Amino acid sequence: MKKIKPSAIFMNLAAWVASLTVLLPMLVVLLNSFKSQKESVIMDLSLPKKIMFENYAVVIERGKLFTSFLNSTVYAGFSVILIVFVVSAASYVLSRNRSSLHKVLYYFIVLGIAMPLNNVALMKIMKGLSLVNTRYGLIFLYAAINIPLALFLMFGFIETVPREIDEAAVIDGASAGQLFIRVILPLIKPVIVTVGILNFMSIWNDFSMPLYFMNNSDKWPMTLAVYNFFGQFEQSWNLVSADIVLTAFPVLIIFIFGQKYIVGGVSAGAVKG
């Protein structure tokens, strides 16, 4: 019989504790979303005496959740498409052209990962370009903010793709566009999915950028809708909990189904190397 090491037991216990620390608050919110207003004040793990499905109907109607859901989908969806398109092409070009200029350009872009945002200067730029309080302005902003990390991940993956594949495709008569679309993109699909999912979740959960640059409530994403809803119904924790559940549900589903792609995409470069 294989002997279990004490360190393994300790690590498993630590993992269980960490998991419960994350899951218990989520379970409390889920249970309270089905309770009456009086029951939800306690905010505990007790089961509701009567399941109140109408809480969700009230939230959707009064919280403008349908409109904010569409807004969040537009912001996250189009931003991810823009990020993936720009970063995949840029990563391939920078990876295959290793001149000094391309190296400087790569490190200059990746430096954005560590650079803090100056919201005052950013606001002036957005106003100068007439991008404040516009949907496409927020999409461009999200793309610009998330490109550095996406480029870092995708560049490392493309570096593991052998250059001989490029040469073989060129010998077979493939043009530059055909080489990238038909040969390179299928090979880097794991990291494309990883970058897409990570950025979608990040943009969906973002609160600060819409707060600064969106003054029209009709253009608010779900995070701001929850914030506004809480201000109106701060005594109704059952409704607030239902609002939180509806906001977190889409990104939770995406994470559950995309988890294997996230792990595979992040570790694929190391495995291939």
N, C-alpha and C positions, 0 to 999 in steps of 0.2 A: 504493500500500500504506500502510495506516494505521501511523503511527509509535507504538511503545509507549513510554510515559513511564517513566523510571527509578523514579518514585514508585510507579507501578502494579506494577512488578516487585518492588519492596521490600515492598509490602503483601501481594502474593501469597506471597512467601517467608515473611513473618511469619505468615501464615495457615496455611501448611503446617507450619511449626515448632510453632505452637500446637496444631494438630490432632494432630501426632505426639506431642506431650507428653501429650496426654489419651488418645490411642488405644493407645499402646505399653503402658502399665501394664495397661489392660483386656485387651489381647491376651496379655500374660504370664499374667494370672490365668486367662484362658480356656484356654490351653494347659496350664497346670499342673493344672487341674481334671481333665484326662484322663491324668495321669501317675501312676506309682507313687510311694509315699512317698519312696523313695530318690532318684528323679529330681527330684521337686519341691523338694528342699532347695536346689538351685542357683538356682531362680527365674529362668530365662532364657527366650529365645525359641526354644529347640530343640524340635523336634517329639517327641512321646512315642514310645518304642520300641514300646509296645503301648497301644492306646487303652483306658483303664479306665473304662468306662461304669458299673461297679459303684460308683464313688466317689459318684455321685449317689444311688444306692439307699441307701448307708450314711448319707449326709447326711440324706435324707428320713426314714429310720427312726430314727436316733439323735438327730437335731437337732430333733425335734418340728416339722418344717418345715410339715407340713400344717396343724397347729393354729395355728401362728404366722402362716401365710399367710391363714387365715380371719380371724384377729384383725386383721391389717393391713388386709385388705379391708373389714372392718366399720368400723374406725376412720376410714380414709381415705374410704370411700364415704359413710357417713352424715354425716361432718363436711362433706364437699363439698356434699351435698344441703342441709344446714342453712345453710351459708354462702351458697350461691347463692340460696336462697329468701329469706333475710333481707336480703341485700345488694341483690338486684334490686328488691325492694319498697321498701326504704329509699332507695336511689339515686333511684328514680323520684319518690318523695314529696319528697325534699330538693331535687331538681332543679326540680320544678314549683312548689314553694312557697319563694320566695326571700326570706322575711321574715328579720329579724335573728335571731330565735330559731332558725330552721332553719340559718342560716349558722353560728351558734355551735355548734349541735349537730353539724354536719358537720365543722367544724374540730376539735372536741373528740374525735370518733371517729377522724379521720384522724391526729391527734396520736399515736395509739397506734403508728404505724409507727416513730416515732423513740424512743419511750419504752422503756427497758430493763425486762426482767422482774425482779421481786424475788421470788425463789423462796421465801424465808422467809415473806413475807406471803402469797404464793400458796398455800403449803402450809397455813397457818392457815385461810385461806378455804375451801380444799377440804375440810379436816377438819371445819370448822364446818358445812358443807353436806352432810357425809357422802358426798363424792364420791371420796375416795381409794380406790384399788384397785377401782374400778368401771368398766365399759366406757362407760357413758353419761356418766360424769364426765369421762373422757378425751376423748370426742367433743365435749362442751360446751366443754372447755378449748381444744381445737384450733380450734373455731369462733370462740371469743372472741379468740384470738391472731391469727387470719388475717383477721378481718372488716375491720380498718382498711385494709389494702392492697387488698383486694377492693373495698371501697367506693370507694376512690380511683380505681381503674381503671374501674369500672362507671359511676360518677358522671360522669366525663369523657366517656364514650361516649354516655350518655343525653343529655347537654347538646347533642350534635350532632343529635339527633332533633328536627325542627321541631315547634313547638307547634301549628302548623296541623293536623297529623295528629290531635292530640288533639281539637281543636275540630271537625274534620270527623266524627270518630267519635261525639262527643257529639251533634252535630246529627242524625246518623243513628239516634240512640236508644240508643247503647251506655251501659251503666251503668259505674261506676268499675271494678268487677271485670272486666267484659267488655273495657273499654278496655285495661286492663293486660295481661290474659291473651291476648286475641285480636289486639291491635294492637301493643303495646309489646314484649312478649316475643319475637315473631318478628323484630322489627327489631334487637333487641340480642342475637340468638343468637351472633354471633361473639365478643363479649366474655364471654358466659356460658360458652361452651366454653373460652375462654382462661382465665378465672378458675377453672373447674372443673379443668382439666388441671394448671395451675400449683400449685393447692392440693393436689391429689391427690398429685403428686410430692413436694411439700414434706412433707406429713404421712406419706407412706409411708417417706420417708428419715429421719424424725426419730428421734433417739435419746434425747435428754435428758428429755423429758416422761414417757415410759413408765418410764424409769429412776427418776425421782423419785416417781411416783404409782402405780406398779404393783408390788406386792410378790408377787403370785401369778404363778408362771412359766406357768401355764395361760392367762393373759391377756396374755402378752407378744407384741408384734408381731415381725416378722421381723428388725428391726434388733437387738433385744435377744437374739433367738435366735442370731444370728450371734455376738454378743459372748459369750454363754454357751458356744456351741459352740467358739469359739476357745480359751476357758479350759480346756476339756476335751481338745482335740486340737491344742494349740499346736505340737506337733512334726510333725503331719501336714498339711503345707501343701497337699497335693493335696485333702484333704477340706475344709480351710478355703477354698480357692479355689473348689471346687464349691459350697460354701455361699454364698459371695459372688455367684457367677454366678446361682444360683437366686433370690437376694434381689433382685438388680438387674434380672433379666430382665423382670418385669412392668412396672416403671416405664419401662424402656427401650423396650418395645413401645409403650406409651402415648405416649411422647415422639415416637417415629418417626412414628406415624400422626396425632398431633395437632400436629406441628410447624407445618404450614401454618395451622392455626387459631390457634396461639399468636402467630405473626408477624402474621397478618391482624388478629387481635383487638386487639393492642397498637397497631398502626399505623393501624387504621381510623378512630379518632377524629381523628387528625391529617390523614388524607386527606379526610375529610368536611368538616373545618373549613376 
